[in-house]
């Protein structure tokens, strides 16, 4: 005889509060809820920062080469400008918009 399925009427539903949730520190609970809404934010922001810095460094190198009289392909310059604006925009849009934090 197969084991019977557990009675789901006694299991806490997401809308109901249980004892463990009531004992959770409110600040920790808010942090966990924020992490659930925006997972991996710290890692993403570190990646956007590294890619923005890389594009900025590449653009700075190209402008120094231009100022010294060397030739730089316009397409390469546009790639660096696009990368800088794209990754800078991603870094900006991924910021924490909550004024309390």
C-alpha positions in Angstrom: 0.0 0.0 0.0 1.6 3.3 -1.0 2.1 6.0 1.6 -0.6 8.5 1.7 0.0 12.1 0.7 0.5 14.6 3.5 -2.5 16.6 4.5 -2.0 20.1 2.9 -4.7 21.8 4.9 -2.4 22.0 8.0 0.7 23.1 6.1 1.2 26.9 6.3 0.5 28.7 3.1 2.5 31.7 1.9 -0.2 34.1 3.0 -0.3 32.7 6.6 2.2 33.6 9.2 4.0 30.9 11.1 6.1 30.9 14.2 9.5 31.0 12.5 8.6 34.0 10.4 7.3 35.9 13.5 10.6 35.4 15.3 12.7 36.7 12.4 14.4 40.1 12.9 12.5 42.7 10.8 15.7 44.1 9.4 16.9 40.7 8.3 13.5 39.9 6.9 13.6 43.1 4.8 17.1 42.3 3.5 16.0 38.8 2.6 12.9 40.1 0.8 15.0 42.6 -1.1 17.4 39.9 -2.1 14.5 37.8 -3.3 13.3 40.7 -5.5 16.7 41.4 -7.0 18.9 38.3 -6.8 22.7 38.6 -7.4 22.6 42.4 -7.3 26.1 42.7 -5.8 27.7 40.3 -8.3 25.9 42.0 -11.2 27.0 45.5 -10.0 30.6 44.3 -9.7 30.5 42.9 -13.2 29.0 46.2 -14.6 31.6 48.2 -12.7 34.5 46.1 -14.1 33.1 46.3 -17.7 32.5 50.1 -17.4 36.1 50.6 -16.1 37.4 48.5 -18.9 35.6 50.5 -21.5 36.7 53.7 -19.9 40.3 52.6 -19.9 40.1 51.6 -23.5 38.6 54.9 -24.4 41.2 56.8 -22.5 44.0 54.9 -24.3 42.4 55.7 -27.6 42.1 59.4 -26.9 45.8 59.5 -25.7 46.8 57.8 -29.0 44.7 60.4 -30.9 46.3 63.3 -29.0 49.8 61.9 -29.8 49.1 62.0 -33.5 48.5 58.2 -34.0 45.5 57.1 -36.1 42.6 55.3 -34.5 39.8 53.8 -36.5 36.5 55.5 -36.0 34.7 52.2 -35.6 37.0 51.3 -32.7 36.3 54.6 -31.0 32.6 54.1 -31.5 32.8 50.6 -30.0 34.5 52.0 -26.9 32.0 54.8 -26.6 29.0 52.4 -27.0 30.5 50.0 -24.4 31.1 52.8 -21.9 27.6 54.2 -22.3 26.0 50.7 -22.3 27.8 49.4 -19.2 27.5 52.7 -17.4 23.8 52.7 -18.1 23.5 49.2 -16.8 25.4 50.2 -13.6 23.1 53.2 -13.2 19.8 51.3 -13.7 20.9 48.4 -11.4 21.4 50.8 -8.4 19.4 50.6 -5.2 16.4 52.9 -5.6 15.3 52.5 -2.0 16.2 55.8 -0.1 16.4 54.0 3.2 19.3 51.8 2.2 
